[in-house]
Amino acid sequence: MERQAEQPQAAAGAETVYVVKPGDTLSGIAKAVYGKAGRWREIYEANKDIIKSPNLIRPGWKLRIPR
């Protein structure tokens, strides 16, 4: 499954937005965007207002991906 991050229309250096797809996990997203699955916690910390449990993310959620 191909993962794509969407670039919001904002100033350079802004966060990237990733739309969660069915079957995604935070570690899978981290692997796709950072190249390291172990960086999942950075995504979790940036989205604590949305993600209540790092083991449960929903398709359609728009997650901020810190640079």
TORPA-4810 file (N, C-alpha, C, O; in nm, 3 decimals):
<nodes>
NODE_1_0.085_-0.117_0.000_0.000_0.000_0.000_0.090_0.123_0.000_0.182_0.133_0.081_M
NODE_2_0.063_0.215_-0.089_0.143_0.336_-0.099_0.088_0.440_-0.003_-0.032_0.463_0.003_E
NODE_3_0.179_0.503_0.072_0.139_0.607_0.166_0.183_0.740_0.111_0.295_0.755_0.062_R
NODE_4_0.095_0.837_0.118_0.127_0.969_0.068_0.094_1.072_0.173_-0.009_1.063_0.240_Q
NODE_5_0.183_1.168_0.189_0.157_1.281_0.277_0.111_1.397_0.192_0.163_1.420_0.083_A
NODE_6_0.015_1.470_0.242_-0.034_1.587_0.172_0.035_1.709_0.228_0.050_1.722_0.349_E
NODE_7_0.076_1.798_0.141_0.136_1.923_0.185_0.026_2.026_0.203_-0.044_2.059_0.107_Q
NODE_8_0.009_2.079_0.325_-0.089_2.184_0.342_-0.040_2.312_0.274_0.080_2.330_0.256_P
NODE_9_-0.131_2.398_0.238_-0.091_2.524_0.178_-0.055_2.619_0.292_-0.142_2.688_0.346_Q
NODE_10_0.072_2.621_0.326_0.121_2.704_0.435_0.264_2.745_0.403_0.319_2.710_0.298_A
NODE_11_0.321_2.818_0.494_0.457_2.865_0.474_0.556_2.749_0.471_0.530_2.643_0.529_A
NODE_12_0.668_2.769_0.405_0.772_2.666_0.401_0.814_2.633_0.543_0.821_2.722_0.628_A
NODE_13_0.841_2.507_0.569_0.881_2.464_0.703_0.763_2.421_0.788_0.781_2.376_0.901_G
NODE_14_0.641_2.436_0.734_0.522_2.395_0.809_0.516_2.242_0.815_0.584_2.173_0.740_A
NODE_15_0.434_2.193_0.906_0.417_2.049_0.919_0.349_1.991_0.795_0.280_2.061_0.721_E
NODE_16_0.372_1.863_0.773_0.305_1.788_0.668_0.179_1.727_0.729_0.176_1.700_0.849_T
NODE_17_0.077_1.706_0.648_-0.045_1.641_0.693_-0.054_1.507_0.623_-0.035_1.497_0.502_V
NODE_18_-0.084_1.403_0.700_-0.100_1.268_0.646_-0.242_1.223_0.674_-0.289_1.231_0.788_Y
NODE_19_-0.312_1.177_0.572_-0.448_1.125_0.589_-0.438_0.974_0.609_-0.387_0.902_0.522_V
NODE_20_-0.487_0.927_0.723_-0.479_0.785_0.759_-0.564_0.702_0.664_-0.679_0.734_0.636_V
NODE_21_-0.504_0.594_0.615_-0.570_0.499_0.525_-0.603_0.371_0.603_-0.541_0.343_0.705_K
NODE_22_-0.701_0.292_0.556_-0.730_0.165_0.622_-0.604_0.079_0.632_-0.530_0.064_0.535_P
NODE_23_-0.581_0.022_0.749_-0.465_-0.065_0.770_-0.340_0.007_0.818_-0.242_-0.058_0.854_G
NODE_24_-0.342_0.140_0.818_-0.224_0.215_0.865_-0.202_0.198_1.015_-0.296_0.175_1.092_D
NODE_25_-0.077_0.209_1.054_-0.037_0.214_1.194_0.058_0.331_1.209_0.114_0.379_1.110_T
NODE_26_0.076_0.378_1.331_0.170_0.488_1.351_0.312_0.447_1.312_0.385_0.526_1.253_L
NODE_27_0.350_0.324_1.343_0.485_0.280_1.306_0.498_0.267_1.154_0.604_0.297_1.099_S
NODE_28_0.393_0.224_1.088_0.396_0.216_0.941_0.406_0.353_0.877_0.479_0.372_0.779_G
NODE_29_0.332_0.449_0.931_0.338_0.586_0.879_0.477_0.643_0.904_0.534_0.707_0.816_I
NODE_30_0.531_0.621_1.024_0.666_0.670_1.055_0.769_0.610_0.961_0.860_0.680_0.916_A
NODE_31_0.757_0.483_0.932_0.849_0.416_0.839_0.840_0.481_0.701_0.942_0.503_0.635_K
NODE_32_0.718_0.512_0.657_0.697_0.570_0.524_0.750_0.714_0.515_0.810_0.752_0.414_A
NODE_33_0.729_0.794_0.620_0.767_0.935_0.610_0.907_0.965_0.662_0.973_1.057_0.613_V
NODE_34_0.953_0.889_0.761_1.085_0.914_0.820_1.189_0.808_0.783_1.309_0.832_0.795_Y
NODE_35_1.141_0.692_0.738_1.234_0.583_0.708_1.265_0.497_0.829_1.345_0.403_0.820_G
NODE_36_1.202_0.530_0.944_1.225_0.454_1.068_1.093_0.437_1.143_1.032_0.535_1.185_K
NODE_37_1.051_0.313_1.159_0.925_0.284_1.228_0.929_0.330_1.373_0.825_0.364_1.430_A
NODE_38_1.047_0.330_1.433_1.062_0.368_1.573_1.031_0.514_1.603_1.025_0.553_1.720_G
NODE_39_1.012_0.594_1.500_0.981_0.735_1.521_0.830_0.762_1.532_0.787_0.877_1.525_R
NODE_40_0.751_0.655_1.551_0.606_0.668_1.562_0.565_0.761_1.674_0.464_0.830_1.663_W
NODE_41_0.642_0.763_1.782_0.606_0.844_1.899_0.602_0.994_1.866_0.523_1.068_1.925_R
NODE_42_0.686_1.038_1.772_0.686_1.179_1.732_0.550_1.216_1.670_0.497_1.324_1.695_E
NODE_43_0.497_1.125_1.591_0.366_1.149_1.530_0.259_1.147_1.638_0.170_1.233_1.639_I
NODE_44_0.266_1.052_1.728_0.171_1.043_1.839_0.172_1.171_1.923_0.066_1.227_1.952_Y
NODE_45_0.288_1.217_1.962_0.300_1.336_2.046_0.244_1.459_1.976_0.184_1.545_2.041_E
NODE_46_0.261_1.469_1.846_0.212_1.585_1.770_0.060_1.581_1.750_0.000_1.681_1.710_A
NODE_47_-0.001_1.466_1.778_-0.144_1.449_1.751_-0.222_1.398_1.873_-0.327_1.337_1.857_N
NODE_48_-0.171_1.423_1.993_-0.237_1.375_2.114_-0.379_1.428_2.129_-0.461_1.368_2.198_K
NODE_49_-0.408_1.541_2.065_-0.543_1.596_2.071_-0.642_1.510_1.993_-0.762_1.514_2.019_D
NODE_50_-0.593_1.432_1.898_-0.677_1.345_1.815_-0.664_1.199_1.860_-0.763_1.129_1.874_I
NODE_51_-0.540_1.155_1.882_-0.512_1.015_1.912_-0.518_0.993_2.063_-0.437_1.048_2.138_I
NODE_52_-0.613_0.914_2.107_-0.625_0.882_2.250_-0.541_0.760_2.286_-0.491_0.750_2.398_K
NODE_53_-0.524_0.668_2.191_-0.443_0.549_2.211_-0.356_0.532_2.087_-0.409_0.531_1.976_S
NODE_54_-0.223_0.518_2.103_-0.138_0.502_1.985_-0.164_0.374_1.908_-0.118_0.358_1.795_P
NODE_55_-0.238_0.282_1.967_-0.272_0.157_1.899_-0.401_0.165_1.819_-0.441_0.068_1.755_N
NODE_56_-0.467_0.281_1.822_-0.595_0.294_1.755_-0.601_0.426_1.679_-0.621_0.532_1.738_L
NODE_57_-0.583_0.417_1.548_-0.602_0.534_1.462_-0.706_0.499_1.358_-0.720_0.383_1.319_I
NODE_58_-0.779_0.598_1.313_-0.893_0.574_1.224_-0.868_0.628_1.084_-0.810_0.736_1.068_R
NODE_59_-0.910_0.554_0.983_-0.902_0.606_0.846_-0.973_0.740_0.834_-1.081_0.761_0.891_P
NODE_60_-0.912_0.830_0.759_-0.969_0.962_0.739_-0.913_1.068_0.833_-0.924_1.187_0.804_G
NODE_61_-0.854_1.027_0.945_-0.794_1.125_1.035_-0.680_1.195_0.962_-0.606_1.132_0.886_W
NODE_62_-0.666_1.324_0.985_-0.557_1.402_0.928_-0.455_1.425_1.039_-0.480_1.501_1.133_K
NODE_63_-0.341_1.360_1.027_-0.238_1.367_1.129_-0.129_1.466_1.088_-0.087_1.469_0.973_L
NODE_64_-0.084_1.546_1.185_0.029_1.634_1.163_0.156_1.551_1.172_0.173_1.472_1.265_R
NODE_65_0.244_1.569_1.076_0.372_1.497_1.072_0.481_1.600_1.095_0.512_1.678_1.006_I
NODE_66_0.541_1.600_1.214_0.647_1.698_1.240_0.769_1.673_1.151_0.799_1.559_1.116_P
NODE_67_0.837_1.778_1.118_0.960_1.766_1.037_1.075_1.728_1.125_1.187_1.712_1.077_R
</nodes>
